[in-house]
Amino acid sequence: MTHERNAKTWLKIGTIIFFVVLIVGYSIFQTRKIIEGPELKLTSPKQGTIYTEPLVEITGKASNIKEIRLDDRPISITEDGSFREKLLLFPGYNIIKLSAEDKFGKKTEKKIELVYQENS
């Protein structure tokens, strides 16, 4: 009888520990977005690309953001976090700045260097 009681006690303790570990693990998994901050993935254009036309399309995906800006100008994103924005390049060397901020004030920034060579 005592052996059976000990087994039930250990089973209860094991079950409680399992659920505590499960809850803590899930909480850590969910808070990773807060810890990581905003993410920017640039699909196009590629760094250092040389263009012969002045119009370039900036595309990519953002996550964990409150606001996204292209050269300090707010741009919109779709529900899944995708963005697509057209931009005119100046002749010569161009630096395009893409920045994002999350609701906790964490910021991230990507700079793209492009060259626009006018046709002679």
C-alpha positions in Angstrom: 0.0 0.0 0.0 2.8 2.4 0.9 4.6 1.6 -2.4 1.4 2.4 -4.3 1.0 5.7 -2.5 4.6 6.6 -3.2 4.1 5.9 -6.9 1.0 8.1 -7.0 2.8 10.9 -5.3 5.7 10.7 -7.7 3.3 10.6 -10.6 1.6 13.8 -9.4 4.9 15.5 -8.8 6.1 14.4 -12.3 2.9 15.7 -13.9 3.2 19.0 -12.2 6.9 19.4 -13.2 6.0 18.5 -16.8 3.3 21.2 -17.0 5.5 23.8 -15.3 8.3 23.1 -17.8 5.8 23.2 -20.7 4.4 26.5 -19.6 7.9 28.1 -19.0 9.1 26.8 -22.4 6.1 28.1 -24.2 6.5 31.5 -22.5 10.1 31.7 -23.5 9.2 30.7 -27.1 6.6 33.5 -27.3 8.8 36.2 -25.8 11.5 35.6 -28.4 9.8 38.1 -30.7 10.0 40.8 -28.0 13.7 40.0 -27.3 14.7 39.8 -31.0 13.0 43.1 -32.0 12.1 44.1 -35.5 13.2 42.1 -38.5 13.8 43.3 -42.1 14.4 41.0 -45.0 15.2 42.7 -48.2 14.4 40.8 -51.4 15.2 43.3 -54.0 17.4 45.2 -55.0 20.7 43.5 -54.3 23.5 45.4 -52.7 25.8 47.2 -55.2 23.5 46.7 -58.3 24.1 49.0 -61.2 20.9 50.4 -62.9 20.5 52.0 -66.3 16.9 53.1 -65.5 16.2 55.6 -62.6 13.1 53.7 -61.2 13.9 50.9 -58.8 11.5 48.7 -56.8 12.3 48.0 -53.2 10.7 44.7 -51.9 11.0 42.6 -48.9 9.3 41.4 -45.7 9.2 42.8 -42.2 8.1 41.3 -38.9 7.6 42.4 -35.3 7.3 46.0 -36.4 5.1 49.0 -35.5 6.5 51.3 -38.2 8.7 51.0 -41.3 10.4 53.8 -43.2 12.2 54.1 -46.6 14.6 57.1 -46.5 12.7 58.5 -43.5 9.4 58.3 -45.3 6.7 55.9 -43.8 5.7 53.1 -46.2 2.9 50.6 -45.8 3.1 46.8 -45.5 0.6 44.1 -46.2 -1.0 41.9 -43.6 1.8 39.3 -44.0 4.5 41.9 -43.5 5.5 42.3 -47.2 6.3 45.6 -48.6 6.8 47.0 -52.2 7.8 50.6 -52.9 9.2 52.3 -56.0 12.0 54.9 -55.7 13.7 57.2 -58.2 17.5 57.0 -58.1 19.8 60.0 -58.6 22.5 59.8 -61.2 25.6 58.1 -59.7 25.9 56.6 -56.3 22.8 56.2 -54.1 22.4 55.0 -50.5 18.9 53.9 -49.6 18.0 53.5 -45.9 15.3 51.1 -44.8 14.4 51.3 -41.1 11.9 49.7 -38.8 10.8 50.1 -35.1 8.8 47.7 -32.9 6.3 48.7 -30.3 8.9 48.5 -27.6 11.2 51.1 -29.3 13.8 48.7 -30.6 15.0 49.7 -34.1 16.8 48.1 -37.0 18.2 49.5 -40.2 19.4 48.3 -43.6 21.3 50.4 -46.0 21.4 49.5 -49.7 24.1 51.0 -52.0 23.1 51.3 -55.7 24.5 53.0 -58.7 22.4 54.6 -61.4 24.3 55.1 -64.7 22.4 57.2 -67.2 22.5 56.1 -70.8 24.8 58.3 -72.9 
